[in-house]
């Protein structure tokens, strides 16, 4: 019988994270450029595997609106929020951009991608790494690899992934990166 030492648990988390990364990287892309229902299926399969390995439901605490007000108390997060809003206003007023509302890009994508590339991967990585820097780098890398853009576009998505990770860790809630993701996508869609 295999002992349940900390090293064995860490190895299980590493294996689960690698499998999760591979599965999410090869999900079929739909016509509008986003993954289909399989992403939800894979998310729940790996969520169950995570909870079974951890024997805990701590991950559901991240679904509460607790600490969302940290965004407005943290100087970096509030600065980025105002910077995004400045560019949105600039695009609407000065550049007279036409606003194209897309439910998929503005509503579904921030929800879907923050669950896929933040909530569960960070839960796995929290069990593997002690410090935030490797976790932020790995989740941002996974996030950027799963966007079909040029190198410059992938770098911009990588930096956004770092911001989304930072907001997630500072607020301890998945809704903060969803908010930043929504505002980012709104800015890009103008």
KADA-V79232 format. One record per residue. N is the residue number from 0. SS is DSSP state (alpha for helix, beta for strand, coil for the rest). PHI is phi in degrees with one decimal (none if undefined). Layout:
n	ss	phi
N	SS	PHI
N	SS	PHI
This chain:
n	ss	phi
0	coil	none
1	coil	-78.6
2	coil	-72.5
3	coil	-99.2
4	coil	-72.2
5	alpha	-61.9
6	alpha	-65.3
7	alpha	-63.8
8	alpha	-64.3
9	alpha	-63.1
10	alpha	-63.4
11	alpha	-62.3
12	alpha	-65.6
13	alpha	-62.2
14	alpha	-62.6
15	alpha	-61.7
16	alpha	-64.6
17	alpha	-62.7
18	alpha	-60.4
19	alpha	-60.1
20	alpha	-62.0
21	alpha	-65.5
22	alpha	-62.8
23	alpha	-71.7
24	alpha	-72.9
25	coil	-111.0
26	coil	-65.5
27	coil	-64.5
28	beta	-93.8
29	coil	-80.2
30	coil	-61.8
31	coil	-87.7
32	coil	92.8
33	coil	-121.7
34	beta	-68.7
35	coil	-97.0
36	coil	-61.3
37	alpha	-62.7
38	alpha	-62.9
39	alpha	-67.4
40	alpha	-60.7
41	alpha	-62.4
42	alpha	-58.2
43	alpha	-70.1
44	alpha	-61.7
45	alpha	-75.6
46	alpha	-63.6
47	alpha	-63.5
48	alpha	-62.4
49	alpha	-62.8
50	alpha	-65.9
51	alpha	-68.6
52	alpha	-69.9
53	alpha	-80.8
54	coil	54.5
55	coil	-154.9
56	coil	-115.2
57	alpha	-56.0
58	alpha	-61.2
59	alpha	-72.2
60	alpha	-64.3
61	alpha	-73.1
62	alpha	-92.7
63	coil	-90.3
64	coil	-84.0
65	coil	-63.6
66	coil	65.4
67	alpha	-64.9
68	alpha	-68.8
69	alpha	-60.0
70	alpha	-53.7
71	alpha	-85.3
72	coil	-104.1
73	coil	-88.9
74	alpha	-63.1
75	alpha	-67.6
76	alpha	-65.2
77	alpha	-68.3
78	alpha	-64.6
79	alpha	-65.1
80	alpha	-60.0
81	alpha	-67.1
82	alpha	-63.6
83	alpha	-58.9
84	alpha	-63.9
85	alpha	-60.2
86	alpha	-67.5
87	alpha	-64.7
88	alpha	-63.4
89	alpha	-59.1
90	alpha	-66.5
91	alpha	-75.5
92	alpha	-92.1
93	alpha	-75.7
94	coil	-84.1
95	coil	49.8
96	coil	-67.3
97	coil	-85.9
98	coil	-90.6
99	coil	-107.9
100	coil	-76.0
101	coil	-129.3
102	alpha	-54.7
103	alpha	-61.2
104	alpha	-74.9
105	alpha	-89.1
106	alpha	-110.4
107	alpha	-66.4
108	alpha	-61.0
109	alpha	-58.8
110	alpha	-63.8
111	alpha	-61.7
112	alpha	-71.3
113	alpha	-70.9
114	alpha	-69.1
115	alpha	-70.5
116	alpha	-109.6
117	alpha	-125.6
118	alpha	-58.0
119	alpha	-76.4
120	alpha	-59.0
121	alpha	-66.4
122	alpha	-60.3
123	alpha	-64.5
124	alpha	-67.6
125	alpha	-61.1
126	alpha	-82.9
127	alpha	-99.4
128	coil	-111.8
129	coil	-86.0
130	coil	-99.5
131	alpha	-76.0
132	alpha	-57.0
133	alpha	-65.3
134	alpha	-66.8
135	alpha	-63.7
136	alpha	-62.9
137	alpha	-65.6
138	alpha	-67.8
139	alpha	-67.3
140	alpha	-65.0
141	alpha	-59.9
142	alpha	-61.5
143	alpha	-72.8
144	alpha	-64.1
145	coil	-93.2
146	coil	-119.4
147	coil	-88.4
148	coil	-125.2
149	coil	-69.5
150	alpha	-58.6
151	alpha	-63.3
152	alpha	-64.5
153	alpha	-64.0
154	alpha	-65.2
155	alpha	-64.9
156	alpha	-66.6
157	alpha	-59.9
158	alpha	-63.7
159	alpha	-62.0
160	alpha	-61.1
161	alpha	-63.9
162	alpha	-61.6
163	alpha	-63.6
164	alpha	-62.2
165	alpha	-59.3
166	alpha	-65.2
167	alpha	-64.3
168	alpha	-71.2
169	alpha	-70.1
170	alpha	-96.4
171	coil	59.7
172	coil	-144.6
173	alpha	-72.0
174	alpha	-73.7
175	alpha	-64.9
176	alpha	-64.8
177	alpha	-63.1
178	alpha	-62.4
179	alpha	-64.6
180	alpha	-63.9
181	alpha	-59.5
182	alpha	-65.6
183	alpha	-62.0
184	alpha	-65.3
185	alpha	-62.2
186	alpha	-63.1
187	alpha	-68.5
188	alpha	-78.5
189	coil	-83.8
